[in-house]
Amino acid sequence: MTLEAVLASLHLLAILTLVVFLTSQAALCRSEWLNGAVVERLPRLQWLYGLAIALVLASGLARVFWGVKGAGWYLPQGWLHLKVLLLMVMGGLAVPCTRAYGRWRREWRAHASLPAPQEVDRVRRLVMWQAHLFPVIPVIAVFWARGW
């Protein structure tokens, strides 16, 4: 039981970490607020967000393989596959953001120029898709835990 509690706690901590860094990106990635300091900060936030996604996935898989219910119970469950798929979609949506943030930082360092507002808005839309997709995952978990 102690292992199960530790695994559940690590998974919850990873989830909350993901929420913090995704929310930070959503708050800062706005064309009207973008400045040099934000351009420098966004790639770090994105790196930490990617790390958080990896930790959510790793801690979730640890629960599957080392948790009380075990892989035999989890792996046939369609809800698990849907949750992992949604997390992977979030990761896929993060890739263009990562590239854009890096490009923005390079341009800022080389020419002190900020990206066009349209580009910032496009990247913000991807961040917001991730932010709106993520709450679906715990909702699935709640229904799954109640026998759906």
C-alpha positions in Angstrom: 0.0 0.0 0.0 2.9 2.4 0.7 4.2 1.9 -2.9 0.7 2.6 -4.3 0.5 5.9 -2.2 3.9 6.9 -3.4 3.1 6.2 -7.0 -0.2 8.1 -6.8 1.5 11.0 -5.1 4.2 11.2 -7.8 1.6 11.1 -10.5 -0.4 13.8 -8.9 2.7 16.0 -8.4 3.6 15.5 -12.1 0.1 16.5 -13.1 0.1 19.6 -11.0 3.6 20.5 -12.3 2.3 20.2 -15.9 -0.7 22.5 -15.0 1.7 25.1 -13.6 3.9 25.3 -16.7 1.1 25.1 -19.2 -0.8 27.9 -17.4 2.4 30.0 -17.3 2.7 29.7 -21.0 -0.9 30.6 -21.6 -0.5 33.7 -19.4 2.7 34.9 -21.1 2.1 34.0 -24.7 0.1 37.0 -25.7 1.0 39.5 -28.4 0.1 42.5 -26.2 2.4 41.3 -23.4 5.3 40.0 -25.3 8.7 41.6 -24.6 12.3 40.5 -24.5 12.0 39.0 -21.0 9.0 36.9 -22.0 10.8 35.8 -25.2 13.7 34.6 -23.0 11.4 32.9 -20.5 9.0 31.0 -22.8 11.6 28.4 -24.0 12.5 27.6 -20.4 8.8 27.2 -19.5 8.3 25.0 -22.6 11.2 22.8 -21.6 9.8 22.4 -18.1 6.4 21.7 -19.6 7.8 18.9 -21.8 9.6 17.5 -18.8 6.3 17.6 -16.9 4.5 15.7 -19.7 7.2 13.1 -19.6 6.9 12.8 -15.8 3.1 12.4 -16.0 3.5 9.6 -18.6 6.3 7.9 -16.6 4.5 8.1 -13.3 1.3 6.9 -14.9 3.1 3.9 -16.4 4.8 3.2 -13.1 1.3 3.0 -11.6 0.2 0.6 -14.4 3.2 -1.7 -14.0 4.0 -1.5 -10.2 0.7 -0.4 -8.8 -1.8 -2.5 -6.9 -4.1 -3.3 -9.8 -1.2 -4.1 -12.2 -0.8 -4.2 -15.9 -3.2 -7.1 -16.3 -6.0 -4.8 -15.2 -4.9 -1.6 -16.8 -3.7 -2.6 -20.3 -7.0 -4.0 -21.7 -8.8 -0.8 -20.5 -9.7 1.5 -23.4 -9.8 4.5 -21.0 -6.1 4.1 -20.3 -5.3 4.2 -24.0 -7.5 7.3 -24.5 -5.8 9.1 -21.7 -2.4 8.3 -23.1 -3.5 9.3 -26.6 -4.7 12.7 -25.3 -1.5 13.3 -23.5 0.4 12.5 -26.6 -1.7 14.8 -28.6 -0.9 17.6 -26.1 2.8 16.7 -26.6 2.4 16.9 -30.4 0.7 20.3 -30.1 3.6 21.5 -28.0 6.2 20.8 -30.8 5.4 23.8 -33.0 5.3 25.9 -29.8 8.8 24.8 -28.9 10.1 25.6 -32.4 8.4 29.0 -32.4 9.8 29.9 -28.9 13.3 29.0 -30.0 13.0 31.0 -33.2 11.7 34.0 -31.3 14.5 33.8 -28.8 17.1 33.6 -31.6 15.6 36.6 -33.4 15.4 38.5 -30.2 19.1 37.8 -29.4 20.3 38.6 -32.9 18.1 41.6 -33.8 16.1 42.5 -30.7 13.0 42.0 -32.8 9.7 40.5 -31.5 7.6 38.1 -33.6 4.6 39.4 -35.5 1.4 39.5 -33.4 -0.3 37.0 -35.9 2.5 34.5 -35.2 2.1 34.9 -31.4 -1.6 34.5 -31.7 -1.2 31.3 -33.7 1.2 29.8 -31.1 -1.2 30.9 -28.3 -4.0 29.1 -30.0 -1.9 25.9 -29.8 -1.2 26.5 -26.1 -4.9 27.1 -25.5 -5.8 23.9 -27.3 -3.5 22.0 -24.9 -4.9 23.9 -21.9 -8.5 23.0 -22.9 -7.6 19.4 -23.8 -5.8 18.6 -20.5 -8.9 18.8 -18.2 -10.6 16.1 -20.3 -7.9 13.6 -19.0 -8.8 13.8 -15.3 -12.5 13.8 -16.1 -12.0 10.5 -18.0 -10.1 9.2 -14.9 -12.9 10.1 -12.6 -15.5 8.3 -14.7 -13.2 5.3 -15.3 -12.6 5.0 -11.5 -16.4 4.9 -11.0 -16.9 1.9 -13.3 -17.6 3.4 -16.7 
